[in-house]
Amino acid sequence: MKRLAYILVLVMTLVAPVMASAFTVVIDPGHGGKDYGCTGSKAKEKTIVLNVAQKLGALIAEEHPEVNIIYTRNDDRFIPLNDRANIANRAHADLFISIHVNSVDRRNRNRASIHGASVYTLGLHRTDDNLAVAMRENRVIELENDFSETYQGFDPNSSESYIIFELTQNRHQRNSIELAEEMRNELVHTAGRADKGVLQSGFLVLRATSMPSVLVELDFICNAEAEKFLNSDAGQDKCARSLANAFGTYYERHKDSPTPGTPAQVATEASVPAQGITYLVQFLTSDTPLPEDDSRLRGIDNVSYYYDNKLYKYTSGCFTTLNEAKRHLRTIKKKYSEAFIIKMKDGKRVN
């Protein structure tokens, strides 16, 4: 009996690290290196946001030591936008927080008086102001070599390029907005910033992430008073405290559940077998990936999708014989009468 107990303890000791999945947050100080970001009379965005990011990370580490914290940069270096997102994706992060400082064009008559904090999630630029902010933040890709090839022809200065964001609304939008609301509230009440709201626009760094993500604009560096606040230790402490409070509230709600969008919860392309001949039942198409709790997916087993002709095509089941697929088709037709069988070879649809 003692030997059995010892073996059980040993097994649990070895397995526990694998079973435990630490909540991971990626903190992204915007800009850096040759990219100064916005500039004030004295301060630079890249320095302010790095300081706030490090203070935020320190607060999270102190108050939630079990959380895994990753920085996209921890010093003054230039990191391409797609690399920032890739850092988060490779880490299978649960949250991505990108920290920035705002500004407006020098010709803007309100440049010296505009002030306030805003928090963005990925979405369409619903106003010209939102589009202007997204264009300014995305323009950093012009500092990268071969940016047109890397970003598949995306032009940060062309409003037409942003139409694509209508098709890239990610399935983490609800959680992103939830975190953004918490951050907006804290920046207003804890850091004393004016309320510029929770907004949506087409930020490349958010588009490429595969987890709930927000981009924070702490205040306007073109306003002398706001610049003084942002460039001070006290101001940076208040901003970091605001973001840490918001993170803590969000974390307590979601720490015991995996990030929405993990393969266990939603359909993924990876769930379609990559080798051999298989048969699947196609029942639905959508121009955007569907969230895991979408009513259209309820009651359907073994859901996956493939991307074809700018559409996400949802399937159910995966069978090695046509007769098995036909039996499954009868079940799916009870909810989707137009469902039909497709044939896949090596992960691709064939006629």
C-alpha positions as a Markdown table, in Angstrom:
| # | Residue | x | y | z |
|---|---|---|---|---|
| 1 | Met | 0.0 | 0.0 | 0.0 |
| 2 | Lys | 2.8 | 2.4 | 0.9 |
| 3 | Arg | 4.5 | 1.6 | -2.4 |
| 4 | Leu | 1.3 | 2.3 | -4.3 |
| 5 | Ala | 0.9 | 5.6 | -2.5 |
| 6 | Tyr | 4.5 | 6.5 | -3.4 |
| 7 | Ile | 3.9 | 5.7 | -7.1 |
| 8 | Leu | 0.7 | 7.8 | -7.1 |
| 9 | Val | 2.5 | 10.8 | -5.6 |
| 10 | Leu | 5.4 | 10.4 | -8.1 |
| 11 | Val | 3.0 | 10.2 | -11.0 |
| 12 | Met | 1.1 | 13.3 | -9.9 |
| 13 | Thr | 4.3 | 15.2 | -9.4 |
| 14 | Leu | 5.4 | 14.4 | -13.0 |
| 15 | Val | 2.0 | 15.0 | -14.5 |
| 16 | Ala | 1.0 | 18.2 | -12.6 |
| 17 | Pro | 3.2 | 20.5 | -14.5 |
| 18 | Val | 1.7 | 19.2 | -17.8 |
| 19 | Met | -1.9 | 19.5 | -16.5 |
| 20 | Ala | -1.4 | 22.9 | -15.1 |
| 21 | Ser | -1.8 | 25.6 | -17.8 |
| 22 | Ala | -0.7 | 29.0 | -16.6 |
| 23 | Phe | -2.6 | 32.0 | -17.7 |
| 24 | Thr | -0.4 | 33.9 | -20.1 |
| 25 | Val | -0.5 | 37.6 | -20.8 |
| 26 | Val | 1.6 | 39.3 | -23.5 |
| 27 | Ile | 2.4 | 42.9 | -22.8 |
| 28 | Asp | 3.3 | 44.9 | -25.9 |
| 29 | Pro | 5.0 | 48.3 | -25.5 |
| 30 | Gly | 4.4 | 49.9 | -28.9 |
| 31 | His | 7.1 | 51.2 | -31.2 |
| 32 | Gly | 10.8 | 51.2 | -30.1 |
| 33 | Gly | 14.2 | 51.6 | -31.6 |
| 34 | Lys | 14.2 | 53.5 | -34.8 |
| 35 | Asp | 10.4 | 53.9 | -34.4 |
| 36 | Tyr | 9.9 | 56.7 | -31.9 |
| 37 | Gly | 6.1 | 56.7 | -32.2 |
| 38 | Cys | 4.4 | 60.0 | -31.3 |
| 39 | Thr | 6.6 | 62.7 | -29.8 |
| 40 | Gly | 5.8 | 65.7 | -27.6 |
| 41 | Ser | 7.9 | 68.7 | -26.7 |
| 42 | Lys | 10.2 | 66.5 | -24.6 |
| 43 | Ala | 8.9 | 62.9 | -24.4 |
| 44 | Lys | 8.8 | 60.0 | -26.8 |
| 45 | Glu | 6.0 | 57.5 | -27.0 |
| 46 | Lys | 8.4 | 54.5 | -27.2 |
| 47 | Thr | 9.9 | 55.4 | -23.8 |
| 48 | Ile | 6.7 | 56.2 | -22.0 |
| 49 | Val | 5.0 | 53.0 | -23.1 |
| 50 | Leu | 8.0 | 50.8 | -22.2 |
| 51 | Asn | 8.0 | 52.2 | -18.7 |
| 52 | Val | 4.3 | 51.7 | -18.3 |
| 53 | Ala | 4.5 | 48.2 | -19.7 |
| 54 | Gln | 7.3 | 47.2 | -17.2 |
| 55 | Lys | 5.4 | 48.7 | -14.3 |
| 56 | Leu | 2.2 | 46.8 | -15.4 |
| 57 | Gly | 4.2 | 43.6 | -15.6 |
| 58 | Ala | 5.6 | 44.1 | -12.1 |
| 59 | Leu | 2.2 | 44.7 | -10.6 |
| 60 | Ile | 0.7 | 41.6 | -12.2 |
| 61 | Ala | 3.7 | 39.5 | -11.1 |
| 62 | Glu | 3.3 | 40.8 | -7.5 |
| 63 | Glu | -0.5 | 40.3 | -7.3 |
| 64 | His | -0.9 | 37.2 | -9.5 |
| 65 | Pro | 2.4 | 35.3 | -9.3 |
| 66 | Glu | 1.0 | 32.3 | -11.0 |
| 67 | Val | 0.5 | 34.3 | -14.3 |
| 68 | Asn | 3.0 | 33.9 | -17.0 |
| 69 | Ile | 4.1 | 37.4 | -18.3 |
| 70 | Ile | 5.8 | 37.9 | -21.7 |
| 71 | Tyr | 6.9 | 41.2 | -23.1 |
| 72 | Thr | 7.2 | 41.8 | -26.9 |
| 73 | Arg | 10.2 | 44.0 | -26.0 |
| 74 | Asn | 11.8 | 44.8 | -22.7 |
| 75 | Asp | 14.2 | 47.4 | -24.0 |
| 76 | Asp | 14.5 | 50.1 | -26.7 |
| 77 | Arg | 14.4 | 47.9 | -29.8 |
| 78 | Phe | 12.3 | 47.8 | -33.0 |
| 79 | Ile | 9.9 | 44.9 | -33.3 |
| 80 | Pro | 7.9 | 44.5 | -36.5 |
| 81 | Leu | 4.1 | 44.4 | -36.0 |
| 82 | Asn | 3.7 | 40.8 | -37.3 |
| 83 | Asp | 6.5 | 39.6 | -34.9 |
| 84 | Arg | 4.7 | 41.1 | -31.9 |
| 85 | Ala | 1.6 | 39.1 | -32.8 |
| 86 | Asn | 3.6 | 36.0 | -33.5 |
| 87 | Ile | 5.2 | 36.2 | -30.0 |
| 88 | Ala | 1.7 | 36.0 | -28.5 |
| 89 | Asn | 0.6 | 33.3 | -30.8 |
| 90 | Arg | 3.6 | 31.1 | -30.2 |
| 91 | Ala | 3.1 | 31.4 | -26.5 |
| 92 | His | -0.6 | 30.4 | -26.8 |
| 93 | Ala | -1.3 | 33.6 | -24.8 |
| 94 | Asp | -4.7 | 34.2 | -23.1 |
| 95 | Leu | -4.4 | 38.0 | -23.5 |
| 96 | Phe | -2.6 | 40.5 | -25.6 |
| 97 | Ile | -2.2 | 44.1 | -24.3 |
| 98 | Ser | -0.6 | 46.7 | -26.6 |
| 99 | Ile | 0.2 | 50.0 | -25.0 |
| 100 | His | 0.5 | 53.3 | -26.9 |
| 101 | Val | 0.3 | 57.1 | -26.6 |
| 102 | Asn | -2.0 | 59.1 | -28.8 |
| 103 | Ser | -1.6 | 62.3 | -30.9 |
| 104 | Val | -3.2 | 64.2 | -33.7 |
| 105 | Asp | -2.0 | 65.8 | -36.9 |
| 106 | Arg | 0.0 | 69.1 | -36.3 |
| 107 | Arg | -2.6 | 70.9 | -38.5 |
| 108 | Asn | -5.4 | 70.0 | -36.1 |
| 109 | Arg | -6.6 | 73.1 | -34.4 |
| 110 | Asn | -7.4 | 71.1 | -31.3 |
| 111 | Arg | -4.0 | 69.6 | -31.0 |
| 112 | Ala | -3.0 | 71.5 | -27.9 |
| 113 | Ser | -6.2 | 70.9 | -26.0 |
| 114 | Ile | -7.3 | 67.3 | -27.0 |
| 115 | His | -6.9 | 64.8 | -24.1 |
| 116 | Gly | -8.2 | 61.5 | -22.8 |
| 117 | Ala | -7.6 | 57.8 | -22.9 |
| 118 | Ser | -9.2 | 55.3 | -25.3 |
| 119 | Val | -9.0 | 51.5 | -25.7 |
| 120 | Tyr | -9.4 | 49.8 | -29.0 |
| 121 | Thr | -10.4 | 46.4 | -30.1 |
| 122 | Leu | -10.2 | 45.0 | -33.6 |
| 123 | Gly | -13.0 | 46.1 | -35.9 |
| 124 | Leu | -14.0 | 48.5 | -38.6 |
| 125 | His | -13.0 | 52.1 | -38.5 |
| 126 | Arg | -16.5 | 53.5 | -37.8 |
| 127 | Thr | -15.3 | 57.1 | -37.9 |
| 128 | Asp | -12.6 | 59.0 | -39.7 |
| 129 | Asp | -10.9 | 59.6 | -36.3 |
| 130 | Asn | -10.7 | 55.9 | -35.7 |
| 131 | Leu | -9.3 | 55.4 | -39.2 |
| 132 | Ala | -6.6 | 58.1 | -38.6 |
| 133 | Val | -5.4 | 56.4 | -35.4 |
| 134 | Ala | -5.2 | 53.0 | -37.1 |
| 135 | Met | -3.4 | 54.5 | -40.1 |
| 136 | Arg | -0.8 | 56.1 | -37.8 |
| 137 | Glu | -0.1 | 53.0 | -35.8 |
| 138 | Asn | 0.0 | 50.8 | -38.8 |
| 139 | Arg | 2.3 | 53.1 | -40.7 |
| 140 | Val | 5.2 | 51.6 | -38.7 |
| 141 | Ile | 5.4 | 48.7 | -41.1 |
| 142 | Glu | 7.0 | 51.1 | -43.6 |
| 143 | Leu | 10.1 | 50.8 | -41.5 |
| 144 | Glu | 10.3 | 47.1 | -42.2 |
| 145 | Asn | 12.0 | 45.5 | -45.2 |
| 146 | Asp | 9.7 | 44.1 | -47.8 |
| 147 | Phe | 6.6 | 45.1 | -45.8 |
| 148 | Ser | 4.4 | 44.9 | -48.9 |
| 149 | Glu | 5.2 | 41.2 | -49.3 |
| 150 | Thr | 5.0 | 40.5 | -45.5 |
| 151 | Tyr | 1.6 | 42.1 | -45.2 |
| 152 | Gln | 0.3 | 40.8 | -48.5 |
| 153 | Gly | 0.0 | 44.1 | -50.2 |
| 154 | Phe | -1.6 | 45.9 | -47.3 |
| 155 | Asp | -1.2 | 49.7 | -47.7 |
| 156 | Pro | -1.4 | 51.5 | -44.3 |
| 157 | Asn | -2.1 | 54.8 | -46.0 |
| 158 | Ser | -5.0 | 53.5 | -48.2 |
| 159 | Ser | -8.5 | 53.5 | -46.7 |
| 160 | Glu | -9.4 | 50.8 | -49.2 |
| 161 | Ser | -7.0 | 48.4 | -47.5 |
| 162 | Tyr | -9.1 | 48.6 | -44.3 |
| 163 | Ile | -12.1 | 47.1 | -46.0 |
| 164 | Ile | -10.5 | 43.7 | -45.3 |
| 165 | Phe | -11.0 | 44.2 | -41.6 |
| 166 | Glu | -14.8 | 43.6 | -42.2 |
| 167 | Leu | -13.8 | 40.0 | -42.9 |
| 168 | Thr | -11.2 | 39.6 | -40.1 |
| 169 | Gln | -13.4 | 40.3 | -37.0 |
| 170 | Asn | -12.0 | 37.7 | -34.7 |
| 171 | Arg | -14.0 | 35.3 | -32.5 |
| 172 | His | -12.5 | 36.8 | -29.4 |
| 173 | Gln | -14.2 | 40.1 | -29.8 |
| 174 | Arg | -16.6 | 39.8 | -26.9 |
| 175 | Asn | -13.8 | 39.1 | -24.4 |
| 176 | Ser | -11.6 | 41.9 | -26.0 |
| 177 | Ile | -14.4 | 44.4 | -25.5 |
| 178 | Glu | -14.9 | 43.2 | -21.9 |
| 179 | Leu | -11.3 | 43.8 | -21.1 |
| 180 | Ala | -11.3 | 47.1 | -23.0 |
| 181 | Glu | -14.3 | 48.3 | -20.9 |
| 182 | Glu | -12.5 | 47.5 | -17.7 |
| 183 | Met | -9.4 | 49.4 | -18.8 |
| 184 | Arg | -11.4 | 52.4 | -19.9 |
| 185 | Asn | -13.1 | 52.6 | -16.6 |
| 186 | Glu | -9.9 | 52.3 | -14.6 |
| 187 | Leu | -8.0 | 54.9 | -16.8 |
| 188 | Val | -10.8 | 57.3 | -16.1 |
| 189 | His | -11.3 | 56.7 | -12.4 |
| 190 | Thr | -7.9 | 55.6 | -11.2 |
| 191 | Ala | -5.6 | 57.5 | -13.6 |
| 192 | Gly | -7.9 | 60.6 | -13.9 |
| 193 | Arg | -7.9 | 60.5 | -17.7 |
| 194 | Ala | -10.7 | 61.9 | -19.7 |
| 195 | Asp | -13.0 | 59.3 | -21.2 |
| 196 | Lys | -12.5 | 58.8 | -25.0 |
| 197 | Gly | -14.3 | 55.5 | -24.9 |
| 198 | Val | -13.9 | 51.9 | -26.2 |
| 199 | Leu | -13.5 | 52.0 | -29.9 |
| 200 | Gln | -12.9 | 49.7 | -32.8 |
| 201 | Ser | -10.5 | 50.0 | -35.7 |
| 202 | Gly | -8.2 | 48.1 | -38.0 |
| 203 | Phe | -5.0 | 47.6 | -36.2 |
| 204 | Leu | -2.6 | 45.1 | -37.9 |
| 205 | Val | -1.1 | 44.1 | -34.5 |
| 206 | Leu | -4.6 | 43.1 | -33.3 |
| 207 | Arg | -5.7 | 41.4 | -36.5 |
| 208 | Ala | -2.9 | 38.9 | -36.4 |
| 209 | Thr | -3.4 | 37.7 | -32.8 |
| 210 | Ser | -5.3 | 34.6 | -31.9 |
| 211 | Met | -6.6 | 35.6 | -28.4 |
| 212 | Pro | -8.5 | 38.5 | -26.8 |
| 213 | Ser | -6.5 | 41.6 | -27.6 |
| 214 | Val | -6.7 | 45.3 | -26.9 |
| 215 | Leu | -4.7 | 48.4 | -27.9 |
| 216 | Val | -4.6 | 51.1 | -25.2 |
| 217 | Glu | -4.0 | 54.8 | -26.0 |
| 218 | Leu | -3.1 | 56.3 | -22.6 |
| 219 | Asp | -3.5 | 60.0 | -23.5 |
| 220 | Phe | -2.5 | 62.6 | -26.0 |
| 221 | Ile | 1.2 | 63.5 | -26.0 |
| 222 | Cys | 0.5 | 66.6 | -28.1 |
| 223 | Asn | -1.3 | 68.1 | -25.1 |
| 224 | Ala | 1.3 | 69.7 | -22.8 |
| 225 | Glu | -0.4 | 68.8 | -19.6 |
| 226 | Ala | -1.0 | 65.2 | -20.7 |
| 227 | Glu | 2.6 | 64.9 | -21.9 |
| 228 | Lys | 3.8 | 66.1 | -18.5 |
| 229 | Phe | 1.6 | 63.5 | -16.8 |
| 230 | Leu | 2.6 | 60.7 | -19.1 |
| 231 | Asn | 6.3 | 61.5 | -18.8 |
| 232 | Ser | 6.3 | 61.5 | -15.0 |
| 233 | Asp | 6.8 | 58.5 | -12.7 |
| 234 | Ala | 3.6 | 59.3 | -10.9 |
| 235 | Gly | 1.6 | 59.4 | -14.1 |
| 236 | Gln | 3.1 | 56.2 | -15.4 |
| 237 | Asp | 2.4 | 54.5 | -12.0 |
| 238 | Lys | -1.2 | 55.5 | -12.2 |
| 239 | Cys | -1.5 | 54.3 | -15.8 |
| 240 | Ala | 0.1 | 51.0 | -14.9 |
| 241 | Arg | -2.1 | 50.6 | -11.8 |
| 242 | Ser | -5.2 | 51.2 | -13.9 |
| 243 | Leu | -4.3 | 48.5 | -16.4 |
| 244 | Ala | -3.3 | 46.1 | -13.6 |
| 245 | Asn | -6.7 | 46.6 | -11.9 |
| 246 | Ala | -8.5 | 46.0 | -15.1 |
| 247 | Phe | -6.4 | 42.9 | -15.8 |
| 248 | Gly | -7.1 | 41.6 | -12.3 |
| 249 | Thr | -10.8 | 42.0 | -12.7 |
| 250 | Tyr | -10.7 | 40.2 | -16.1 |
| 251 | Tyr | -8.4 | 37.5 | -14.8 |
| 252 | Glu | -10.6 | 36.6 | -11.9 |
| 253 | Arg | -13.5 | 36.0 | -14.3 |
| 254 | His | -11.5 | 33.9 | -16.8 |
| 255 | Lys | -8.6 | 32.3 | -15.0 |
| 256 | Asp | -10.3 | 28.9 | -14.6 |
| 257 | Ser | -11.5 | 28.6 | -18.2 |
| 258 | Pro | -9.4 | 28.2 | -21.3 |
| 259 | Thr | -9.2 | 31.1 | -23.8 |
| 260 | Pro | -12.2 | 31.1 | -26.1 |
| 261 | Gly | -11.1 | 29.8 | -29.5 |
| 262 | Thr | -8.8 | 27.0 | -28.3 |
| 263 | Pro | -9.2 | 23.8 | -30.4 |
| 264 | Ala | -11.2 | 22.2 | -27.6 |
| 265 | Gln | -14.0 | 24.7 | -28.0 |
| 266 | Val | -14.2 | 25.9 | -31.6 |
| 267 | Ala | -13.9 | 24.6 | -35.1 |
| 268 | Thr | -10.4 | 24.9 | -36.5 |
| 269 | Glu | -8.8 | 24.1 | -39.8 |
| 270 | Ala | -6.4 | 21.8 | -38.0 |
| 271 | Ser | -9.3 | 19.5 | -37.1 |
| 272 | Val | -9.6 | 18.5 | -40.7 |
| 273 | Pro | -7.4 | 15.4 | -41.4 |
| 274 | Ala | -4.5 | 16.3 | -43.6 |
| 275 | Gln | -3.9 | 12.9 | -45.2 |
| 276 | Gly | -5.9 | 10.4 | -47.2 |
| 277 | Ile | -9.4 | 10.4 | -48.5 |
| 278 | Thr | -12.1 | 11.5 | -46.1 |
| 279 | Tyr | -15.8 | 12.5 | -46.3 |
| 280 | Leu | -17.4 | 15.4 | -44.4 |
| 281 | Val | -20.8 | 16.9 | -44.2 |
| 282 | Gln | -20.9 | 20.6 | -45.1 |
| 283 | Phe | -23.8 | 22.5 | -43.5 |
| 284 | Leu | -22.9 | 26.2 | -43.3 |
| 285 | Thr | -20.8 | 29.0 | -44.8 |
| 286 | Ser | -19.8 | 32.3 | -43.2 |
| 287 | Asp | -17.7 | 35.3 | -44.3 |
| 288 | Thr | -16.1 | 35.4 | -40.8 |
| 289 | Pro | -15.0 | 32.8 | -38.3 |
| 290 | Leu | -17.9 | 32.0 | -36.0 |
| 291 | Pro | -17.5 | 32.3 | -32.2 |
| 292 | Glu | -17.6 | 29.2 | -30.1 |
| 293 | Asp | -21.0 | 29.9 | -28.6 |
| 294 | Asp | -22.7 | 30.8 | -32.0 |
| 295 | Ser | -26.2 | 29.4 | -32.0 |
| 296 | Arg | -25.7 | 28.0 | -35.5 |
| 297 | Leu | -23.1 | 25.5 | -34.2 |
| 298 | Arg | -25.1 | 24.3 | -31.3 |
| 299 | Gly | -26.1 | 20.6 | -31.4 |
| 300 | Ile | -23.6 | 19.8 | -34.2 |
| 301 | Asp | -20.8 | 17.3 | -33.3 |
| 302 | Asn | -17.2 | 17.3 | -34.5 |
| 303 | Val | -17.3 | 20.7 | -36.2 |
| 304 | Ser | -14.4 | 21.9 | -38.4 |
| 305 | Tyr | -14.0 | 24.3 | -41.3 |
| 306 | Tyr | -12.0 | 25.0 | -44.4 |
| 307 | Tyr | -11.4 | 28.4 | -46.1 |
| 308 | Asp | -12.3 | 28.6 | -49.7 |
| 309 | Asn | -13.2 | 31.5 | -52.1 |
| 310 | Lys | -13.2 | 34.0 | -49.2 |
| 311 | Leu | -15.6 | 32.0 | -47.2 |
| 312 | Tyr | -15.4 | 29.8 | -44.0 |
| 313 | Lys | -17.1 | 26.6 | -44.8 |
| 314 | Tyr | -18.3 | 24.6 | -41.8 |
| 315 | Thr | -18.4 | 20.8 | -41.8 |
| 316 | Ser | -19.4 | 18.0 | -39.4 |
| 317 | Gly | -17.9 | 14.6 | -39.0 |
| 318 | Cys | -15.0 | 12.9 | -40.7 |
| 319 | Phe | -15.4 | 9.5 | -42.3 |
| 320 | Thr | -13.3 | 7.2 | -44.3 |
| 321 | Thr | -16.3 | 5.7 | -46.2 |
| 322 | Leu | -19.1 | 7.4 | -48.1 |
| 323 | Asn | -21.8 | 5.2 | -46.4 |
| 324 | Glu | -20.7 | 6.5 | -43.0 |
| 325 | Ala | -21.0 | 10.1 | -44.2 |
| 326 | Lys | -24.4 | 9.4 | -45.7 |
| 327 | Arg | -25.7 | 8.2 | -42.3 |
| 328 | His | -24.3 | 11.3 | -40.6 |
| 329 | Leu | -25.8 | 13.5 | -43.4 |
| 330 | Arg | -29.3 | 12.3 | -42.4 |
| 331 | Thr | -28.7 | 13.6 | -38.9 |
| 332 | Ile | -27.4 | 17.0 | -39.9 |
| 333 | Lys | -30.3 | 17.5 | -42.4 |
| 334 | Lys | -32.7 | 17.6 | -39.4 |
| 335 | Lys | -31.2 | 21.0 | -38.7 |
| 336 | Tyr | -29.7 | 22.0 | -42.0 |
| 337 | Ser | -31.8 | 20.6 | -44.9 |
| 338 | Glu | -29.4 | 21.9 | -47.5 |
| 339 | Ala | -26.4 | 20.0 | -46.0 |
| 340 | Phe | -24.3 | 17.9 | -48.4 |
| 341 | Ile | -21.3 | 15.6 | -48.4 |
| 342 | Ile | -17.9 | 16.8 | -49.6 |
| 343 | Lys | -14.8 | 14.7 | -50.3 |
| 344 | Met | -11.4 | 15.7 | -49.0 |
| 345 | Lys | -7.9 | 14.5 | -50.1 |
| 346 | Asp | -4.8 | 15.4 | -48.1 |
| 347 | Gly | -6.7 | 18.1 | -46.3 |
| 348 | Lys | -8.1 | 19.8 | -49.5 |
| 349 | Arg | -11.5 | 19.5 | -51.1 |
| 350 | Val | -11.8 | 17.6 | -54.4 |
| 351 | Asn | -14.7 | 17.0 | -56.8 |
